[in-house]
């Protein structure tokens, strides 16, 4: 058993000197070593040295570039504050999983978007603007912002 461990260590040390310094966690390269190490993109992580690929975060979780732990993969709505008048929602593209027109969503990563869904009579990126009694020109109804909430305020 000890002989296998020594041989493995010798091979690893030889690879280190032949190929250069190993890529650090959060980075990868085709050989796992410098000089071609590149950062793991957002929504991916790598926790080990000398890797040739990055691991994807679990579905609907996001991470910043260069993440070196699965713990960096979080629900983006835990850091986006929609205030007392909104609720955060995320969606992934491609796959058209966004519940409505993508132009209303804000970019989080290359493939992930977020939006604060506002309660009635509230609008704005973070549901922080009160809508005051405007009337819809096509009816006599007061205008309320788009909502997924059933409560008034």
For each residue, the residues with C-beta under 8 A, 3 or more apart:
1: 4 5
2: 5 6
3: 6 7
4: 1 7 8
5: 1 2 8 9
6: 2 3 9 10
7: 3 4 10 11
8: 4 5 11 12
9: 5 6 12 13
10: 6 7 13 14
11: 7 8 14 15
12: 8 9 15 16
13: 9 10 16 17
14: 10 11 17 18
15: 11 12 18 19 33 50
16: 12 13 19 20 21 22 33
17: 13 14
18: 14 15
19: 15 16 22 31 32 33 34
20: 16 33 34 35
21: 16 33 34
22: 16 19 32 33 34 49 50
23: 27 28 29 32 33 34 37 46 49 50 51
24: 27 37 49 68
25: 46 47 48 49 68 69
26: 39 40 45 46 66 67 68
27: 23 24 37 38 39 40 46 51 66
28: 23 32 37 38 40 46 51 52 53 54
29: 23 32 33 34 36 37 38 52
30: 36 52
31: 19 36 52
32: 19 22 23 28 29 50 51 52
33: 15 16 19 20 21 22 23 29 36 37 50
34: 19 20 21 22 23 29 37
35: 20
36: 29 30 31 33
37: 23 24 27 28 29 33 34
38: 27 28 29
39: 26 27 65 66
40: 26 27 28 44 45 46 54 65 66 67
41: 44 54 65 110
42: 62 63 64 65 67 109 110
43: 56 57 61 62 63 73 109 110 111 112
44: 40 41 54 55 56 57 63 67
45: 26 40 54 55 57 63 67 68 69 70 72 73
46: 23 25 26 27 28 40 51 53 54 55 67 68
47: 25 55 68 69 70
48: 25 51
49: 22 23 24 25
50: 15 22 23 32 33
51: 23 27 28 32 46 48 54
52: 28 29 30 31 32
53: 28 46
54: 28 40 41 44 45 46 51
55: 44 45 46 47 70
56: 43 44
57: 43 44 45 61 62 63 67 70 72 73
58: 61 70 73
59: 92
60: 75 90 92 112
61: 43 57 58 73 74 75 76
62: 42 43 57 73 74 75 76 90 108 109 112
63: 42 43 44 45 57 67 72 73 74
64: 42 67 72
65: 39 40 41 42
66: 26 27 39 40
67: 26 40 42 44 45 46 57 63 64 72 73
68: 24 25 26 45 46 47 72
69: 25 45 47 72
70: 45 47 55 57 58 73
71:
72: 45 57 63 64 67 68 69
73: 43 45 57 58 61 62 63 67 70
74: 61 62 63 78 79
75: 60 61 62 78 90
76: 61 62 79 80 88 90 108 112 114
77: 80 88 89 90 114
78: 74 75
79: 74 76
80: 76 77 88 114 116
81: 126
82: 85 86 87 88 116 117 118 126 127
83: 86 116 126 127 128
84:
85: 82 118 119 122 127 128 153
86: 82 83 116 117 118 119 122 126 127
87: 82 116 117 148 149
88: 76 77 80 82 114 115 116 117
89: 77 99 114 115 116 117 148
90: 60 62 75 76 77 108 112 113 114
91: 97 98 99 105 112 113 114
92: 59 60 95 97 111 112 113
93: 96 97 98 102 111 112 113
94: 111
95: 92
96: 93
97: 91 92 93
98: 91 93 101 102 105 113
99: 89 91
100: 104
101: 98 104
102: 93 98 105 113
103:
104: 100 101 115
105: 91 98 102 113 114 115
106: 113 114 115 125
107: 110 112 113
108: 62 76 90 112 113 114
109: 42 43 62 112
110: 41 42 43 107
111: 43 92 93 94
112: 43 60 62 76 90 91 92 93 107 108 109
113: 90 91 92 93 98 102 105 106 107 108
114: 76 77 80 88 89 90 91 105 106 108
115: 88 89 104 105 106
116: 80 82 83 86 87 88 89 124 125 126 127
117: 82 86 87 88 89 127 146 147 148 149
118: 82 85 86 122 123 124 127 145 146 147 149
119: 85 86 122 127 147 149 151 152 153
120: 144 145 147 149 152 153
121: 130 131 144 145 152 153
122: 85 86 118 119 127 128 129 130 131 145 153
123: 118 127 129 131 145
124: 116 118 127 128 129
125: 106 116 128
126: 81 82 83 86 116
127: 82 83 85 86 116 117 118 119 122 123 124
128: 83 85 122 124 125
129: 122 123 124
130: 121 122
131: 121 122 123 134 143 144 145
132:
133: 142
134: 131 142 143
135: 139 140 141 142 143
136: 139 141 142 143
137:
138:
139: 135 136
140: 135
141: 135 136
142: 133 134 135 136
143: 131 134 135 136
144: 120 121 131 147
145: 118 120 121 122 123 131
146: 117 118
147: 117 118 119 120 144
148: 87 89 117
149: 87 117 118 119 120
150:
151: 119
152: 119 120 121
153: 85 119 120 121 122
